[in-house]
Amino acid sequence: MGSTATRPRPQADSTPDPAPAPARPTGRRDTDGMAVASFILGLVGLLVLNLVLGPVAIVLASVALWRGTARRGRALLGLGLGVADLVVLAALVSVDNTVSWGLAG
């Protein structure tokens, strides 16, 4: 009736911990999105809100290039279009001495 057998002790886990998940690339997808967004905002900025969209396109393109985007061409186009937005704004301001402008004359 009385058993002198002892329970086996739980042993320490001798299996090594699984390898940690590989780290996500340093925002490659995010920088690709920034490059595309800078291109789109620079393109739209040629028509409307170039005072706002031009600098935003320049900043997004610069950050995307600095982080090493895979879409380098789009980022460079966004940078160029952002600068073009500001050039168009400067030309229009010099013509009619106002920041606002419209297509209706």
Protein Blocks (a to p, Z undefined) as FASTA:
>chain_A
ZZcbdcddddddfbdcddddddddehklmmmmmmmmmmmmmmmmmmgoklmmmmmmmmmm
mmmmmnopaklmlmmmmmmmmmmmmmmmmmmmmmnopabdcfkZZ
